[in-house]
């Protein structure tokens, strides 16, 4: 099985040899997890369950941070179990903090919510441990 590098360069498919860049298994899994986390449900026509609720919760008013964190964590885990079959014994944790930023164009300061997602599991094929971590900023959603 081939693990293709993301993003897929579709122009490469038009070349005579049709070779697309490939990557190692761990990188392929990490790319898929990141795509799941940054996609919203119903965004991909091939499967409306691909993605998670982070995008939908981006502008939600957070009344109870623990409830909100649990909701994100559960959404991430449901999607990872469904769409990343190369891992087992998965565990994910979500942390929410606030971070100051400065708009580079206007110089205006602001505070954004930062979601840190840490995920671990075991690669089924090899039994190796797998770890993944990323940060997203809300309102509008973006990554580092």
Secondary structure, DSSP 8 states (H G I E B T S, - for coil): ---B-SS--GGGGGSTT----B--HHHHHHHHHHHHHH-BTT-STT-TT-SBSTTTTTT---S-HHHHHHHHHHHHHHHHHHH-TTEEEEEEEEEEEEEEEE-TTT--EEEEEEEEEEEEEEETTT--EEEEEEEEETTTTEE-
